[in-house]
Amino acid sequence: MKSFEIPSFYRSTFISRVKALRKDNDPRKKDFSPTTLDFGPVRFHLGRHFGFCYGVENAIEIAYAAIENNPGKRIFMLSQMIHNPTVNQDLQDRGLSFIQDTQGNQLTDWSEVTSDDIVIIPAFGTTLETEQLLKSKGITTESYNTTCPFVEKVWKMANKLGDQDYTILIHGKFSHEETRATFSHSQAESQSLVIKDIHEARILGEMILDKRDYSDFQKYYGDRCSGNFDPKIHLNKIGVINQTTMLASETHEIAEYFKSVMEQKFGGDQIKDHFADTRDTLCYATNDNQQSTYALLDLNADLAIVVGGYNSSNTSHIKELCDTKFASYFINSAEEIKAKRIIHHYNYESKKHLISDSFIPEKEVVDIVLTSGASCPDSVVESVLKRILEFFPNARSVEDVYSTLK
């Protein structure tokens, strides 16, 4: 796999070496068991796979190259490069500006952006409408398009489904940049609709099976479907794609559910005429992160700390999985750990910041699951680990612990 040139300060002196060691010992990722770092009074259990993925490193490399190769030019990003505050703040500190926020709200008026400016398309991709707007302004983006290849893979699947006259159901969060981009590309190919979860899938399934009146369609999906969408017509032949950061198990459940719905309505022998077997369009890194998290759930740890940007979808899903087994805390940096017994953390669903006391139990040996999302630098994860080690003055050194892993 290609290696990228990203700033060294995103790497770390310890965590990156631990990951590299696992990669050398298991290059094909056949072993998703955690890495245990035994510091004596505290043990950290790292996921087999976490942190920067291919798409993120590609985006970062292009963004920093744009800065270096265009001195004196104004450089804009359509929105956040990736969902990590450390990366985005550093890019802003180097002079980059955002045109929109993560919700699509305008931060820089389009009238201020000219053909003399550099515009970087983020890893999530962008809509066809924005692509056309940039083109109309004479702005070329070929060299600065950081759209993740796995997002583009989803778009290609949408194109294939459209060519075969399938209606496209997108499993994703409609407000997320990636899903907005995918919806734009998808509806150019065929009628399209965004479904958030299995609950919304079941409501739609009941309509298809005439167990629920179609009058409810506008209430649930009216603002998340393509124009002139007629559920009585366009839900007779469907295929499922997804936002690449959604839970793989949930996408699979949704696809299998719709397959069973179409079998009930049209019969198993006619299924290929009404349901497309798209398989999973989840990216490899999201899948690896999630598989690594499932392996962490086999542990009997005292708590889990998940590190990443608070608007990171893939990080929120890792936290969601950890919640099923551990007292889990979603933080974006070591600064959220205020003291040994106090942590500031985030609830992704409610969008609220929380404060918890006594998050590290008083025990002879404390076991902590530590992992992160695909947009989180190793240096941030390492700073969290070292912050916690400050509360254990008798802990072994990182070099001593690393030597035991060889």
C-alpha positions as CSV (number, residue, x, y, z in Angstrom):
1,M,0.0,0.0,0.0
2,K,1.2,3.5,-0.8
3,S,2.9,5.5,2.0
4,F,2.2,9.2,2.4
5,E,4.2,12.1,3.4
6,I,2.4,13.7,6.3
7,P,3.9,16.1,9.0
8,S,5.9,14.2,11.5
9,F,4.1,15.8,14.4
10,Y,1.1,13.7,13.6
11,R,3.1,10.6,14.2
12,S,4.2,9.6,17.8
13,T,7.3,8.3,19.4
14,F,5.5,5.4,21.0
15,I,2.1,4.6,19.6
16,S,3.2,4.8,16.0
17,R,6.0,2.3,16.8
18,V,3.6,-0.1,18.5
19,K,1.3,0.0,15.4
20,A,4.3,-0.5,13.1
21,L,5.4,-3.5,15.1
22,R,2.0,-5.1,14.8
23,K,2.0,-4.4,11.1
24,D,5.4,-6.0,10.6
25,N,4.3,-9.1,12.6
26,D,0.9,-9.3,10.9
27,P,1.0,-7.5,7.5
28,R,-2.2,-9.2,6.3
29,K,-4.2,-8.3,9.4
30,K,-5.3,-11.9,10.2
31,D,-5.1,-11.2,13.9
32,F,-7.4,-8.5,15.3
33,S,-6.6,-9.2,18.9
34,P,-5.7,-6.1,21.0
35,T,-2.2,-5.0,21.9
36,T,-1.7,-4.9,25.7
37,L,0.7,-2.4,27.1
38,D,1.4,-3.4,30.7
39,F,2.7,-0.4,32.8
40,G,2.2,-2.2,36.1
41,P,-0.6,-0.3,38.0
42,V,-2.3,0.4,34.7
43,R,-2.7,-1.6,31.5
44,F,-3.7,-0.1,28.2
45,H,-5.4,-2.3,25.6
46,L,-5.0,-0.9,22.1
47,G,-7.2,-1.8,19.1
48,R,-5.4,-3.7,16.4
49,H,-6.3,-1.0,13.9
50,F,-7.1,2.7,14.7
51,G,-6.0,6.1,13.6
52,F,-5.2,7.6,10.2
53,C,-6.5,5.6,7.3
54,Y,-5.5,5.7,3.6
55,G,-8.1,8.4,2.7
56,V,-7.1,10.6,5.6
57,E,-3.4,10.4,5.0
58,N,-3.9,11.1,1.3
59,A,-6.0,14.2,2.1
60,I,-3.4,15.5,4.6
61,E,-0.6,15.0,2.1
62,I,-2.4,16.9,-0.6
63,A,-3.4,19.7,1.7
64,Y,0.1,20.3,3.1
65,A,1.6,20.0,-0.4
66,A,-0.9,22.7,-1.6
67,I,0.4,25.1,1.1
68,E,4.1,24.4,0.2
69,N,3.6,24.6,-3.5
70,N,1.5,27.8,-3.6
71,P,3.2,30.5,-1.6
72,G,1.3,33.8,-1.7
73,K,-1.9,32.2,-2.9
74,R,-5.1,32.1,-1.0
75,I,-6.0,28.5,-0.2
76,F,-9.5,27.4,0.7
77,M,-11.1,24.1,1.8
78,L,-14.7,23.4,1.0
79,S,-15.2,22.3,4.6
80,Q,-13.2,20.5,7.2
81,M,-10.4,18.4,5.7
82,I,-11.3,15.6,8.0
83,H,-13.3,15.4,11.2
84,N,-10.4,16.1,13.6
85,P,-9.9,19.5,15.4
86,T,-6.1,19.1,15.7
87,V,-5.6,18.7,11.9
88,N,-8.1,21.4,10.9
89,Q,-6.7,23.9,13.4
90,D,-3.2,23.4,12.2
91,L,-4.2,23.9,8.6
92,Q,-6.0,27.1,9.6
93,D,-3.0,28.3,11.5
94,R,-1.0,27.9,8.2
95,G,-3.4,30.3,6.4
96,L,-6.1,28.0,5.0
97,S,-9.7,29.1,5.2
98,F,-13.0,27.2,5.1
99,I,-15.7,28.0,2.6
100,Q,-18.4,26.0,4.6
101,D,-18.8,24.4,7.9
102,T,-19.6,20.7,8.4
103,Q,-23.4,21.4,8.0
104,G,-23.0,23.2,4.7
105,N,-23.4,26.7,6.1
106,Q,-21.5,29.4,4.3
107,L,-18.4,30.8,6.1
108,T,-16.8,32.5,3.1
109,D,-19.1,34.0,0.5
110,W,-18.7,32.4,-2.9
111,S,-18.3,35.8,-4.5
112,E,-15.0,36.1,-2.6
113,V,-13.6,33.0,-4.2
114,T,-11.9,33.5,-7.6
115,S,-10.0,31.5,-10.3
116,D,-6.8,32.7,-8.8
117,D,-7.5,30.8,-5.5
118,I,-6.7,27.2,-4.6
119,V,-9.8,25.1,-3.5
120,I,-9.3,21.8,-1.8
121,I,-12.1,19.2,-1.9
122,P,-12.1,17.3,1.4
123,A,-11.9,13.5,1.9
124,F,-15.7,13.3,2.1
125,G,-16.0,14.5,-1.5
126,T,-18.5,17.1,-2.5
127,T,-21.7,17.5,-4.4
128,L,-22.1,17.8,-8.2
129,E,-23.6,21.2,-7.6
130,T,-20.5,22.5,-5.9
131,E,-18.3,20.8,-8.5
132,Q,-20.2,22.8,-11.2
133,L,-20.0,26.0,-9.3
134,L,-16.2,25.7,-9.0
135,K,-16.0,24.9,-12.7
136,S,-18.1,28.0,-13.6
137,K,-15.6,30.1,-11.6
138,G,-12.7,28.7,-13.6
139,I,-11.3,26.9,-10.5
140,T,-9.6,23.6,-11.3
141,T,-9.5,21.0,-8.5
142,E,-7.9,18.0,-10.1
143,S,-4.7,18.4,-8.2
144,Y,-6.5,19.2,-4.9
145,N,-9.3,16.8,-4.9
146,T,-8.8,14.6,-1.8
147,T,-12.0,12.6,-2.1
148,C,-11.4,9.2,-0.5
149,P,-11.2,6.4,-3.1
150,F,-13.6,4.4,-1.0
151,V,-16.2,7.1,-1.2
152,E,-15.7,7.2,-5.0
153,K,-16.2,3.4,-4.9
154,V,-19.7,4.0,-3.5
155,W,-20.4,6.6,-6.2
156,K,-19.4,4.0,-8.8
157,M,-21.9,1.5,-7.3
158,A,-24.6,4.2,-7.4
159,N,-23.8,4.6,-11.1
160,K,-24.1,0.9,-11.7
161,L,-27.4,0.7,-9.9
162,G,-28.7,3.7,-11.9
163,D,-27.7,2.1,-15.2
164,Q,-29.9,-0.9,-14.2
165,D,-32.8,1.3,-13.1
166,Y,-32.6,0.5,-9.4
167,T,-33.8,3.1,-6.9
168,I,-30.8,3.8,-4.6
169,L,-31.2,3.6,-0.8
170,I,-28.3,5.2,1.1
171,H,-27.6,4.1,4.6
172,G,-26.2,7.3,6.2
173,K,-26.7,10.5,8.1
174,F,-28.2,13.0,5.8
175,S,-26.5,16.0,7.4
176,H,-23.0,14.4,7.1
177,E,-20.8,15.9,4.3
178,E,-20.1,12.5,2.8
179,T,-23.8,11.5,2.6
180,R,-24.7,14.9,1.1
181,A,-22.1,14.3,-1.5
182,T,-23.2,10.7,-2.2
183,F,-26.8,11.7,-2.4
184,S,-26.0,14.4,-5.0
185,H,-24.1,11.9,-7.1
186,S,-26.7,9.1,-6.6
187,Q,-29.8,11.2,-7.5
188,A,-28.0,12.1,-10.7
189,E,-28.1,8.4,-11.6
190,S,-31.5,7.3,-10.2
191,Q,-34.2,8.0,-7.7
192,S,-32.5,8.1,-4.3
193,L,-33.4,8.1,-0.6
194,V,-31.3,8.3,2.6
195,I,-32.1,6.0,5.6
196,K,-30.5,6.6,8.9
197,D,-31.0,3.3,10.7
198,I,-32.9,0.0,10.8
199,H,-35.9,1.7,12.4
200,E,-36.4,3.9,9.4
201,A,-35.8,0.9,7.1
202,R,-38.6,-1.0,8.8
203,I,-41.0,1.9,8.4
204,L,-40.2,2.0,4.7
205,G,-40.5,-1.8,4.5
206,E,-44.0,-1.7,6.0
207,M,-45.0,0.7,3.3
208,I,-43.6,-1.5,0.6
209,L,-45.6,-4.5,2.0
210,D,-48.8,-2.3,2.3
211,K,-48.7,-2.6,6.1
212,R,-48.4,1.1,6.5
213,D,-50.0,3.9,4.4
214,Y,-47.8,5.7,1.9
215,S,-49.1,9.0,3.3
216,D,-46.4,8.6,6.0
217,F,-43.7,8.7,3.4
218,Q,-43.4,12.5,3.3
219,K,-43.3,12.7,7.1
220,Y,-40.3,10.4,7.4
221,Y,-38.4,10.8,4.1
222,G,-39.7,13.9,2.3
223,D,-36.6,16.0,2.9
224,R,-34.2,13.1,2.2
225,C,-35.3,11.8,-1.2
226,S,-34.8,12.9,-4.8
227,G,-37.3,15.1,-6.6
228,N,-40.5,13.5,-7.9
229,F,-39.9,10.4,-5.8
230,D,-43.0,8.2,-6.0
231,P,-42.8,5.5,-3.4
232,K,-45.5,3.4,-5.1
233,I,-43.3,3.2,-8.2
234,H,-39.8,3.7,-7.1
235,L,-39.7,1.2,-4.2
236,N,-40.3,-1.8,-6.4
237,K,-36.7,-2.2,-7.5
238,I,-34.0,-1.2,-4.9
239,G,-30.3,-1.4,-4.1
240,V,-28.5,-0.3,-0.9
241,I,-25.3,1.7,-0.6
242,N,-23.9,3.4,2.4
243,Q,-21.9,6.2,4.0
244,T,-18.6,4.5,4.4
245,T,-18.3,5.2,8.1
246,M,-21.5,3.6,9.2
247,L,-21.5,0.4,11.3
248,A,-21.0,-2.5,8.9
249,S,-23.3,-4.7,10.9
250,E,-26.1,-2.1,10.6
251,T,-25.7,-1.7,6.8
252,H,-25.8,-5.5,6.5
253,E,-28.9,-5.7,8.6
254,I,-30.6,-3.0,6.6
255,A,-29.7,-4.7,3.3
256,E,-30.9,-8.1,4.5
257,Y,-34.1,-6.6,5.7
258,F,-34.9,-5.1,2.4
259,K,-34.0,-8.3,0.6
260,S,-36.5,-10.2,2.8
261,V,-39.2,-7.5,2.1
262,M,-38.8,-7.8,-1.6
263,E,-38.9,-11.6,-1.4
264,Q,-42.2,-11.3,0.6
265,K,-43.7,-9.0,-2.0
266,F,-42.4,-10.5,-5.2
267,G,-41.3,-14.0,-4.4
268,G,-37.8,-15.4,-4.0
269,D,-37.5,-16.5,-7.7
270,Q,-38.0,-12.8,-8.8
271,I,-35.6,-11.3,-6.2
272,K,-32.9,-10.3,-8.7
273,D,-35.5,-8.1,-10.6
274,H,-36.3,-6.2,-7.4
275,F,-33.2,-6.2,-5.2
276,A,-29.6,-5.6,-6.1
277,D,-26.9,-7.5,-4.2
278,T,-24.5,-4.7,-3.8
279,R,-22.5,-6.3,-0.9
280,D,-20.9,-3.9,1.5
281,T,-19.5,-0.6,0.3
282,L,-17.9,0.1,3.7
283,C,-14.3,1.2,3.4
284,Y,-11.5,-1.2,4.5
285,A,-10.3,1.1,7.3
286,T,-13.8,1.5,8.8
287,N,-14.2,-2.3,8.7
288,D,-10.8,-2.9,10.3
289,N,-11.5,-0.3,13.1
290,Q,-14.8,-2.0,13.8
291,Q,-13.4,-5.5,13.7
292,S,-10.7,-4.4,16.1
293,T,-13.3,-2.9,18.4
294,Y,-15.2,-6.1,18.5
295,A,-12.0,-7.9,19.6
296,L,-11.6,-5.3,22.4
297,L,-15.1,-6.2,23.6
298,D,-13.8,-9.7,24.6
299,L,-11.7,-8.0,27.3
300,N,-12.7,-7.4,30.9
301,A,-11.5,-3.8,31.1
302,D,-12.6,-1.2,33.6
303,L,-13.3,1.5,31.1
304,A,-12.8,2.6,27.4
305,I,-11.5,5.9,26.1
306,V,-12.3,6.6,22.4
307,V,-10.4,9.6,20.9
308,G,-11.5,11.6,17.9
309,G,-13.2,14.7,16.6
310,Y,-16.7,15.2,18.1
311,N,-18.2,15.4,14.7
312,S,-16.5,12.2,13.5
313,S,-19.1,9.6,12.5
314,N,-16.8,6.6,12.4
315,T,-15.4,7.5,15.9
316,S,-19.0,7.8,17.2
317,H,-19.7,4.2,16.0
318,I,-16.6,2.9,17.8
319,K,-17.8,4.6,21.0
320,E,-21.2,3.0,20.4
321,L,-19.7,-0.4,20.2
322,C,-17.6,0.2,23.4
323,D,-20.7,1.3,25.2
324,T,-22.1,-2.2,24.9
325,K,-19.4,-3.6,27.3
326,F,-17.6,-0.7,29.1
327,A,-18.0,2.6,30.8
328,S,-16.9,4.6,27.7
329,Y,-15.7,8.1,27.2
330,F,-15.5,10.0,23.9
331,I,-12.8,12.7,24.1
332,N,-11.0,14.8,21.4
333,S,-7.7,15.3,23.3
334,A,-5.8,14.8,26.5
335,E,-6.9,18.2,27.7
336,E,-10.3,16.7,28.4
337,I,-8.8,14.6,31.2
338,K,-8.8,17.2,34.0
339,A,-7.7,15.0,36.9
340,K,-7.4,11.4,37.9
341,R,-11.0,11.3,38.8
342,I,-12.5,13.9,36.4
343,I,-13.0,13.7,32.6
344,H,-14.9,15.9,30.2
345,H,-16.4,13.9,27.4
346,Y,-19.0,14.0,24.7
347,N,-22.3,12.4,23.9
348,Y,-22.6,12.2,20.1
349,E,-26.3,11.5,19.9
350,S,-27.4,14.4,22.2
351,K,-24.5,16.6,21.1
352,K,-23.8,17.5,24.8
353,H,-20.6,17.8,26.7
354,L,-20.6,15.8,29.9
355,I,-18.4,15.7,33.1
356,S,-17.8,12.4,34.9
357,D,-16.2,12.0,38.3
358,S,-14.3,8.9,39.4
359,F,-13.8,7.6,35.9
360,I,-10.6,5.8,36.8
361,P,-11.5,3.3,39.6
362,E,-9.3,2.8,42.7
363,K,-7.8,-0.6,42.0
364,E,-4.5,-2.3,42.3
365,V,-4.4,-2.6,38.5
366,V,-6.6,-0.6,36.2
367,D,-7.4,-1.9,32.7
368,I,-8.2,0.7,30.1
369,V,-9.3,0.2,26.5
370,L,-7.8,2.9,24.3
371,T,-8.6,3.4,20.6
372,S,-9.5,6.2,18.2
373,G,-11.3,7.0,15.0
374,A,-9.8,7.0,11.4
375,S,-9.1,10.8,11.5
376,C,-7.2,10.9,14.8
377,P,-3.4,11.4,14.8
378,D,-1.3,8.9,16.7
379,S,0.2,11.8,18.5
380,V,-3.1,12.7,20.1
381,V,-3.7,9.1,21.2
382,E,-0.2,9.0,22.8
383,S,-0.9,12.3,24.6
384,V,-4.0,10.7,26.1
385,L,-2.0,7.7,27.2
386,K,0.8,9.8,28.8
387,R,-1.8,12.0,30.5
388,I,-3.3,9.0,32.3
389,L,0.2,7.7,33.1
390,E,0.7,10.9,35.1
391,F,-1.7,9.6,37.7
392,F,0.4,6.4,38.2
393,P,3.8,7.6,39.3
394,N,5.1,4.0,39.8
395,A,4.3,3.0,36.3
396,R,6.9,1.5,34.0
397,S,8.5,3.7,31.3
398,V,7.2,3.5,27.7
399,E,10.6,2.3,26.5
400,D,10.5,-0.5,29.1
401,V,7.0,-1.5,28.0
402,Y,7.9,-1.3,24.3
403,S,10.9,-3.6,24.8
404,T,8.5,-6.4,26.0
405,L,6.6,-6.2,22.7
406,K,9.5,-7.1,20.5
